[in-house]
């Protein structure tokens, strides 16, 4: 049986919560809190959360733009 090659987080289409913490440079508890923010682009798949990379980038851009107002 073949095993999947582990991808660098920058090569992935979705992040799990641990990878989210890593790419944002925050702690795991902060990342876990973020996935429950209204409007945050987290998808619950089974018992885990996945965050689409492009949706995360759009969300971050929107948050930064809203702070500029």
PyMOL commands that set and color helices and strands:
alter all, ss='L'
color gray80, all
select helices_A, chain A and resi 9-11+17-24+28-34+53-68
alter helices_A, ss='H'
color red, helices_A
select strands_A, chain A and resi 14-15+42-45+48-52
alter strands_A, ss='S'
color yellow, strands_A
deselect
rebuild
show_as cartoon
